[in-house]
Amino acid sequence: MWEEKGCGKINLGLAITGRCTNGYHTINTVFQSIGLADIIQFTEASTFRLTCTHQGLPCDESNLAYKAYQLLRTYAKNKTPLHIHIKKIYLWRLG
């Protein structure tokens, strides 16, 4: 098993400057890192699994960790499945 930190940040300012043809917006923003970090644990497994300590965090295809794993796996030489466990420390979806 190994761990990585997902460092927290807050948005100090956000201006929507336009809209893209794909529905997303162009923005100008200022972020500030904070002293909190989620812990992301990786363990070799027999099949891929994503879990999280926070009940409200989706652990399905909509989760960015899930999407990143699926994308990286297409390019990785090592195809060993992983169990990814996210220990949520700071709040999410605050705006």
FENKA-V7655 format. One record per backbone hydrogen bond with DSSP energy under -1.0 kcal/mol. NH is the residue of the N-H (numbers start at 0). CO is the residue of the C=O. Records with the same first field share a line. If there is no record, write none. Layout:
# FENKA-V7655
NH = CO + CO
This chain:
# FENKA-V7655
1 = 41
3 = 39
5 = 37
7 = 35
9 = 31
11 = 29
12 = 29
14 = 27
16 = 25
17 = 25
19 = 23
22 = 19
25 = 17
27 = 14
29 = 12
31 = 9
33 = 7
37 = 5
38 = 86
39 = 3
40 = 84
41 = 1
42 = 82
44 = 80
48 = 81
50 = 83
52 = 85
56 = 53
62 = 59
66 = 62
67 = 63
68 = 64
69 = 65
70 = 66
71 = 67
72 = 68
74 = 71
75 = 71
82 = 42
83 = 48
84 = 40
85 = 50
86 = 38
